[in-house]
Amino acid sequence: MKIKHTFLLEEGFWVATGEYFDMHGAPAALEGTARITHGEGLWKSRGVMRLASSGGGGAPMEIENNYEIRPFEGRDHTGWTSMNPALGRLAGLFVIVDDTIVSTISSEDGQFSGIECLQKVTDYHYRTRGFIFKGDEKVSSWAADLVRRTEGMH
């Protein structure tokens, strides 16, 4: 039975909650949003992730990720690009493998690479796990839940 994915493959607004781990494994609470839109020949994912400061000191950090995604067009894989303020221009592939959307991540300059796995729980819930490395040094990892919201809800 083929699984019908709702994240990325349908327009929608998603709310993320979970934990972010820095290069030393120190956790920080994360929350964020992602808005998926489908245009003619190009899909977009506009996302913001906010990290609580570790140890309670200092202001929370905000990371914006804006993806441009080529439509899947009947295939189980497609490419994407993104501009990340900290990592630079990123590119990768989304590949659907059963109940999971796997994303490869690499920076244009070749310094950064990673993987993110988005596992479907229900049409309205995905679990995501991922990491980013610079060479053989871990930059970050994360574990979060994405929950689809109806437009206009908070």
Order of alpha helices (4+ residues) and beta strands (2+ residues): beta-beta-beta-beta-beta-beta-beta-beta-beta-beta
